[in-house]
Amino acid sequence: MSVVVQDQKSNKFISSVISAASQGAAGAIIGALLASVTDPVTNRVLVKRMTISQALAEVDSKQCFEYFKTTLPTNFIKFPLFEVLNEITSKLDIPPTLKGVVAGALFTTATLPLTNYRYCKSVQEEVSMTSPKLWKAYLPTVIRDIIYANSRNAVAAAVARAYPELSKTTSGRIIAMFITVVAACIISSPGNEWRGYTLQPADKRKPVHEFFQLERYLRSTLIGAIVMGTSLGIATVVGPPVQRTLPYLADKRVFAALIAIGLAYKYEQQK
């Protein structure tokens, strides 16, 4: 009897992980489409401290299309990986704050090269897969991701307690996820600002008092938070159909193959 119960728990856990992965995959597609337009703008706002109009003047449709070739494969690795790590660590028998530390640290360590590669591409900065730039800003990024993981779990729980009926409707699930992600992005935004400061080229680095200004902070934080919240909010609806139409995603070999294909694609781009 205990074996049956254990199998049921195992199947339920695997199902929850696959569900998280499919939601992440759906969010990856939506996020890639949005990011191909918004990243080139928001990264200029975040790191170069441009105004939105200045950033828009530097970005054209051709650049957005070329950048989409970067956002899609990197999102297919990053989005599902975070959702899976967050789901797995939520089941660990450790204090809630440590769950966010584990998820954030693992996620950053695994994906920082992709994150920095993507940043360089968004601002048309030359970078190779062996460049030391790929490990730049590790500390601020890992701190940002740890705060984000902890805040997201805490906000999600608070929203569920305050509005228990919200998750019963499609629009309610979108709203709940949007609120949760936007709040988590805002809470973790000091780490993101620190990351932006660290990513500045040494020869063009702005002094602290000039870089950290309230108007610039609010501008970069709100744009980034709304894009991320929209991506994952819509993904809560798109995710389940994706899971139903991709039944073989439950096979861990298929999921591993998808990640391998994404990495191979990026490698080929660098040849």
C-alpha positions as a Markdown table, in Angstrom:
| # | Residue | x | y | z |
|---|---|---|---|---|
| 1 | Met | 0.0 | 0.0 | 0.0 |
| 2 | Ser | 2.8 | 2.4 | 0.9 |
| 3 | Val | 4.4 | 1.7 | -2.5 |
| 4 | Val | 1.2 | 2.8 | -4.2 |
| 5 | Val | 1.0 | 5.9 | -2.2 |
| 6 | Gln | 4.6 | 6.7 | -2.9 |
| 7 | Asp | 4.0 | 6.2 | -6.7 |
| 8 | Gln | 1.0 | 8.5 | -6.6 |
| 9 | Lys | 3.1 | 11.2 | -4.8 |
| 10 | Ser | 5.9 | 10.7 | -7.3 |
| 11 | Asn | 3.5 | 11.0 | -10.3 |
| 12 | Lys | 1.8 | 14.1 | -8.8 |
| 13 | Phe | 5.2 | 15.7 | -8.3 |
| 14 | Ile | 6.3 | 14.9 | -11.9 |
| 15 | Ser | 3.0 | 16.2 | -13.2 |
| 16 | Ser | 3.5 | 19.5 | -11.3 |
| 17 | Val | 7.0 | 19.8 | -12.7 |
| 18 | Ile | 5.8 | 19.2 | -16.2 |
| 19 | Ser | 3.0 | 21.7 | -15.8 |
| 20 | Ala | 5.5 | 24.3 | -14.6 |
| 21 | Ala | 7.7 | 23.5 | -17.6 |
| 22 | Ser | 4.9 | 23.9 | -20.1 |
| 23 | Gln | 3.8 | 27.1 | -18.5 |
| 24 | Gly | 7.3 | 28.3 | -18.8 |
| 25 | Ala | 7.5 | 27.2 | -22.4 |
| 26 | Ala | 4.3 | 29.1 | -23.2 |
| 27 | Gly | 5.7 | 32.2 | -21.4 |
| 28 | Ala | 8.9 | 31.8 | -23.3 |
| 29 | Ile | 7.1 | 32.3 | -26.7 |
| 30 | Ile | 5.1 | 35.3 | -25.5 |
| 31 | Gly | 8.1 | 36.7 | -23.7 |
| 32 | Ala | 10.3 | 36.3 | -26.8 |
| 33 | Leu | 7.9 | 38.2 | -28.9 |
| 34 | Leu | 7.6 | 41.0 | -26.4 |
| 35 | Ala | 11.3 | 41.1 | -25.5 |
| 36 | Ser | 12.4 | 41.3 | -29.2 |
| 37 | Val | 10.8 | 44.8 | -29.2 |
| 38 | Thr | 11.2 | 45.8 | -25.5 |
| 39 | Asp | 14.6 | 44.5 | -24.5 |
| 40 | Pro | 16.6 | 46.7 | -26.9 |
| 41 | Val | 14.7 | 49.6 | -25.4 |
| 42 | Thr | 14.7 | 48.6 | -21.7 |
| 43 | Asn | 18.4 | 47.6 | -21.7 |
| 44 | Arg | 19.3 | 51.0 | -23.1 |
| 45 | Val | 17.1 | 52.6 | -20.4 |
| 46 | Leu | 18.6 | 50.4 | -17.7 |
| 47 | Val | 22.3 | 50.4 | -18.5 |
| 48 | Lys | 22.9 | 53.4 | -20.7 |
| 49 | Arg | 20.3 | 55.5 | -18.8 |
| 50 | Met | 18.7 | 56.8 | -22.0 |
| 51 | Thr | 15.2 | 58.3 | -22.1 |
| 52 | Ile | 12.6 | 56.1 | -23.8 |
| 53 | Ser | 12.5 | 58.4 | -26.8 |
| 54 | Gln | 16.3 | 58.2 | -27.1 |
| 55 | Ala | 16.2 | 54.4 | -26.9 |
| 56 | Leu | 13.4 | 54.1 | -29.4 |
| 57 | Ala | 15.4 | 56.3 | -31.8 |
| 58 | Glu | 18.3 | 53.7 | -31.8 |
| 59 | Val | 16.0 | 50.7 | -32.4 |
| 60 | Asp | 14.5 | 49.7 | -35.7 |
| 61 | Ser | 12.3 | 46.8 | -36.9 |
| 62 | Lys | 15.3 | 44.9 | -38.5 |
| 63 | Gln | 17.2 | 44.9 | -35.2 |
| 64 | Cys | 14.0 | 43.6 | -33.4 |
| 65 | Phe | 13.7 | 40.8 | -35.9 |
| 66 | Glu | 17.3 | 39.8 | -35.6 |
| 67 | Tyr | 17.1 | 40.0 | -31.8 |
| 68 | Phe | 14.1 | 37.7 | -31.8 |
| 69 | Lys | 16.4 | 34.9 | -33.0 |
| 70 | Thr | 18.2 | 35.3 | -29.7 |
| 71 | Thr | 15.2 | 35.8 | -27.4 |
| 72 | Leu | 13.3 | 32.7 | -28.5 |
| 73 | Pro | 16.0 | 30.0 | -27.9 |
| 74 | Thr | 17.3 | 31.6 | -24.7 |
| 75 | Asn | 13.7 | 32.0 | -23.4 |
| 76 | Phe | 13.0 | 28.3 | -24.1 |
| 77 | Ile | 15.8 | 27.5 | -21.7 |
| 78 | Lys | 15.4 | 30.2 | -19.1 |
| 79 | Phe | 11.6 | 30.4 | -18.6 |
| 80 | Pro | 10.9 | 26.6 | -18.2 |
| 81 | Leu | 14.1 | 26.2 | -16.1 |
| 82 | Phe | 13.0 | 28.8 | -13.6 |
| 83 | Glu | 9.5 | 27.5 | -13.3 |
| 84 | Val | 10.8 | 23.9 | -12.8 |
| 85 | Leu | 13.4 | 25.0 | -10.2 |
| 86 | Asn | 10.8 | 27.0 | -8.4 |
| 87 | Glu | 8.4 | 24.1 | -8.4 |
| 88 | Ile | 11.0 | 21.6 | -7.2 |
| 89 | Thr | 12.3 | 23.8 | -4.4 |
| 90 | Ser | 8.8 | 24.5 | -3.2 |
| 91 | Lys | 8.6 | 20.8 | -2.3 |
| 92 | Leu | 11.8 | 20.8 | -0.3 |
| 93 | Asp | 11.5 | 20.5 | 3.5 |
| 94 | Ile | 13.4 | 23.7 | 4.3 |
| 95 | Pro | 12.4 | 27.2 | 5.4 |
| 96 | Pro | 10.5 | 29.2 | 2.7 |
| 97 | Thr | 13.2 | 31.9 | 2.4 |
| 98 | Leu | 15.8 | 29.2 | 1.8 |
| 99 | Lys | 13.7 | 27.8 | -1.1 |
| 100 | Gly | 14.0 | 31.1 | -2.9 |
| 101 | Val | 17.8 | 31.2 | -2.2 |
| 102 | Val | 18.2 | 27.7 | -3.7 |
| 103 | Ala | 16.0 | 28.4 | -6.7 |
| 104 | Gly | 17.6 | 31.9 | -7.4 |
| 105 | Ala | 21.2 | 30.7 | -6.9 |
| 106 | Leu | 20.8 | 27.6 | -9.1 |
| 107 | Phe | 18.9 | 29.6 | -11.8 |
| 108 | Thr | 21.5 | 32.4 | -12.0 |
| 109 | Thr | 24.5 | 30.1 | -12.0 |
| 110 | Ala | 23.0 | 28.0 | -14.8 |
| 111 | Thr | 21.8 | 30.8 | -17.0 |
| 112 | Leu | 24.0 | 33.9 | -16.4 |
| 113 | Pro | 26.0 | 33.4 | -19.7 |
| 114 | Leu | 22.7 | 33.3 | -21.6 |
| 115 | Thr | 21.4 | 36.3 | -19.8 |
| 116 | Asn | 24.6 | 38.3 | -20.5 |
| 117 | Tyr | 24.8 | 37.1 | -24.1 |
| 118 | Arg | 21.3 | 38.2 | -24.7 |
| 119 | Tyr | 22.0 | 41.6 | -23.1 |
| 120 | Cys | 25.0 | 42.1 | -25.4 |
| 121 | Lys | 22.9 | 41.2 | -28.5 |
| 122 | Ser | 20.1 | 43.6 | -27.4 |
| 123 | Val | 22.4 | 46.6 | -27.4 |
| 124 | Gln | 24.4 | 45.4 | -30.5 |
| 125 | Glu | 27.6 | 44.7 | -28.5 |
| 126 | Glu | 30.0 | 42.1 | -29.9 |
| 127 | Val | 30.3 | 39.0 | -27.8 |
| 128 | Ser | 31.4 | 35.4 | -28.2 |
| 129 | Met | 30.5 | 32.2 | -26.3 |
| 130 | Thr | 33.9 | 32.3 | -24.7 |
| 131 | Ser | 33.9 | 35.9 | -23.7 |
| 132 | Pro | 34.4 | 36.8 | -20.0 |
| 133 | Lys | 31.5 | 39.2 | -20.4 |
| 134 | Leu | 29.2 | 36.2 | -20.1 |
| 135 | Trp | 30.0 | 36.0 | -16.4 |
| 136 | Lys | 29.8 | 39.7 | -15.7 |
| 137 | Ala | 27.6 | 41.0 | -12.9 |
| 138 | Tyr | 27.2 | 37.6 | -11.2 |
| 139 | Leu | 26.7 | 38.9 | -7.7 |
| 140 | Pro | 24.0 | 41.5 | -8.4 |
| 141 | Thr | 22.2 | 39.0 | -10.7 |
| 142 | Val | 22.1 | 36.2 | -8.2 |
| 143 | Ile | 21.0 | 38.6 | -5.4 |
| 144 | Arg | 18.2 | 39.9 | -7.8 |
| 145 | Asp | 17.1 | 36.4 | -8.7 |
| 146 | Ile | 17.0 | 35.2 | -5.0 |
| 147 | Ile | 14.9 | 38.2 | -4.0 |
| 148 | Tyr | 12.7 | 37.7 | -7.0 |
| 149 | Ala | 12.1 | 34.0 | -6.2 |
| 150 | Asn | 11.3 | 34.6 | -2.6 |
| 151 | Ser | 9.1 | 37.6 | -3.3 |
| 152 | Arg | 7.2 | 35.8 | -6.0 |
| 153 | Asn | 6.3 | 32.9 | -3.7 |
| 154 | Ala | 5.4 | 35.2 | -0.9 |
| 155 | Val | 3.2 | 37.5 | -3.1 |
| 156 | Ala | 1.5 | 34.5 | -4.8 |
| 157 | Ala | 0.6 | 33.1 | -1.4 |
| 158 | Ala | -0.7 | 36.5 | -0.2 |
| 159 | Val | -2.8 | 37.0 | -3.4 |
| 160 | Ala | -4.3 | 33.5 | -3.0 |
| 161 | Arg | -5.2 | 34.1 | 0.6 |
| 162 | Ala | -6.7 | 37.5 | -0.1 |
| 163 | Tyr | -8.6 | 36.5 | -3.2 |
| 164 | Pro | -9.3 | 32.7 | -3.1 |
| 165 | Glu | -11.8 | 32.9 | -5.9 |
| 166 | Leu | -9.4 | 34.6 | -8.4 |
| 167 | Ser | -7.8 | 31.4 | -9.7 |
| 168 | Lys | -11.2 | 29.9 | -10.7 |
| 169 | Thr | -11.6 | 32.1 | -13.8 |
| 170 | Thr | -9.3 | 32.6 | -16.8 |
| 171 | Ser | -9.1 | 36.3 | -16.4 |
| 172 | Gly | -8.5 | 35.8 | -12.7 |
| 173 | Arg | -5.5 | 33.6 | -13.2 |
| 174 | Ile | -4.0 | 36.1 | -15.6 |
| 175 | Ile | -4.5 | 38.9 | -13.1 |
| 176 | Ala | -3.1 | 36.9 | -10.2 |
| 177 | Met | 0.0 | 36.0 | -12.1 |
| 178 | Phe | 0.4 | 39.5 | -13.5 |
| 179 | Ile | 0.2 | 41.0 | -10.0 |
| 180 | Thr | 2.5 | 38.4 | -8.5 |
| 181 | Val | 5.2 | 38.8 | -11.1 |
| 182 | Val | 5.1 | 42.6 | -11.3 |
| 183 | Ala | 5.3 | 42.9 | -7.5 |
| 184 | Ala | 8.2 | 40.4 | -7.4 |
| 185 | Cys | 10.0 | 42.4 | -10.2 |
| 186 | Ile | 9.5 | 45.6 | -8.3 |
| 187 | Ile | 10.7 | 44.2 | -5.0 |
| 188 | Ser | 13.8 | 42.7 | -6.6 |
| 189 | Ser | 14.5 | 45.8 | -8.7 |
| 190 | Pro | 17.3 | 47.2 | -6.5 |
| 191 | Gly | 19.3 | 44.1 | -7.5 |
| 192 | Asn | 18.4 | 44.7 | -11.2 |
| 193 | Glu | 19.6 | 48.3 | -10.9 |
| 194 | Trp | 22.9 | 47.1 | -9.4 |
| 195 | Arg | 23.2 | 44.7 | -12.2 |
| 196 | Gly | 22.6 | 47.5 | -14.8 |
| 197 | Tyr | 25.3 | 49.6 | -13.1 |
| 198 | Thr | 27.8 | 46.7 | -13.2 |
| 199 | Leu | 27.1 | 46.0 | -16.9 |
| 200 | Gln | 28.3 | 49.5 | -18.0 |
| 201 | Pro | 31.4 | 49.5 | -20.2 |
| 202 | Ala | 34.4 | 50.6 | -18.1 |
| 203 | Asp | 35.2 | 53.5 | -20.5 |
| 204 | Lys | 31.6 | 54.8 | -20.4 |
| 205 | Arg | 30.7 | 54.1 | -16.7 |
| 206 | Lys | 28.5 | 56.8 | -15.2 |
| 207 | Pro | 29.3 | 57.8 | -11.6 |
| 208 | Val | 27.0 | 56.5 | -8.8 |
| 209 | His | 25.1 | 59.7 | -8.2 |
| 210 | Glu | 24.4 | 60.1 | -11.9 |
| 211 | Phe | 23.4 | 56.5 | -12.6 |
| 212 | Phe | 21.1 | 56.0 | -9.6 |
| 213 | Gln | 18.3 | 58.5 | -10.1 |
| 214 | Leu | 14.7 | 58.0 | -9.1 |
| 215 | Glu | 13.2 | 58.8 | -12.5 |
| 216 | Arg | 15.5 | 56.5 | -14.4 |
| 217 | Tyr | 15.0 | 53.8 | -11.8 |
| 218 | Leu | 11.2 | 53.9 | -12.1 |
| 219 | Arg | 11.3 | 54.0 | -15.8 |
| 220 | Ser | 13.5 | 50.9 | -16.2 |
| 221 | Thr | 11.8 | 49.0 | -13.4 |
| 222 | Leu | 8.2 | 49.5 | -14.5 |
| 223 | Ile | 8.8 | 48.7 | -18.2 |
| 224 | Gly | 10.6 | 45.4 | -17.3 |
| 225 | Ala | 8.1 | 44.4 | -14.7 |
| 226 | Ile | 5.1 | 44.9 | -17.0 |
| 227 | Val | 6.7 | 42.9 | -19.8 |
| 228 | Met | 7.5 | 40.0 | -17.5 |
| 229 | Gly | 4.1 | 40.1 | -15.8 |
| 230 | Thr | 2.3 | 40.2 | -19.2 |
| 231 | Ser | 4.3 | 37.2 | -20.5 |
| 232 | Leu | 3.7 | 34.9 | -17.5 |
| 233 | Gly | 0.2 | 36.1 | -17.0 |
| 234 | Ile | -0.9 | 35.1 | -20.5 |
| 235 | Ala | 1.2 | 31.9 | -20.1 |
| 236 | Thr | -1.1 | 30.7 | -17.3 |
| 237 | Val | -3.8 | 30.3 | -20.0 |
| 238 | Val | -1.6 | 29.2 | -22.9 |
| 239 | Gly | 0.3 | 26.7 | -20.7 |
| 240 | Pro | -2.3 | 24.0 | -20.2 |
| 241 | Pro | -3.2 | 23.7 | -24.0 |
| 242 | Val | 0.5 | 23.5 | -24.7 |
| 243 | Gln | 0.8 | 20.7 | -22.2 |
| 244 | Arg | -2.1 | 18.8 | -23.7 |
| 245 | Thr | -0.8 | 19.2 | -27.3 |
| 246 | Leu | 2.7 | 18.1 | -26.2 |
| 247 | Pro | 2.1 | 14.9 | -24.2 |
| 248 | Tyr | 5.6 | 13.7 | -24.9 |
| 249 | Leu | 7.0 | 16.6 | -22.9 |
| 250 | Ala | 6.5 | 14.4 | -19.8 |
| 251 | Asp | 9.4 | 12.3 | -21.1 |
| 252 | Lys | 12.5 | 13.8 | -19.4 |
| 253 | Arg | 14.6 | 12.8 | -22.5 |
| 254 | Val | 12.4 | 15.1 | -24.7 |
| 255 | Phe | 12.7 | 18.0 | -22.3 |
| 256 | Ala | 16.5 | 17.5 | -22.2 |
| 257 | Ala | 16.6 | 17.3 | -26.0 |
| 258 | Leu | 14.8 | 20.7 | -26.3 |
| 259 | Ile | 17.4 | 22.3 | -24.0 |
| 260 | Ala | 20.2 | 20.7 | -26.0 |
| 261 | Ile | 18.7 | 22.0 | -29.3 |
| 262 | Gly | 18.5 | 25.5 | -27.9 |
| 263 | Leu | 22.2 | 25.4 | -26.8 |
| 264 | Ala | 23.3 | 23.9 | -30.1 |
| 265 | Tyr | 21.4 | 26.7 | -32.0 |
| 266 | Lys | 23.2 | 29.3 | -30.0 |
| 267 | Tyr | 26.6 | 27.6 | -30.6 |
| 268 | Glu | 26.0 | 27.5 | -34.4 |
| 269 | Gln | 25.1 | 31.2 | -34.4 |
| 270 | Gln | 28.6 | 31.9 | -33.0 |
| 271 | Lys | 30.5 | 30.0 | -35.7 |
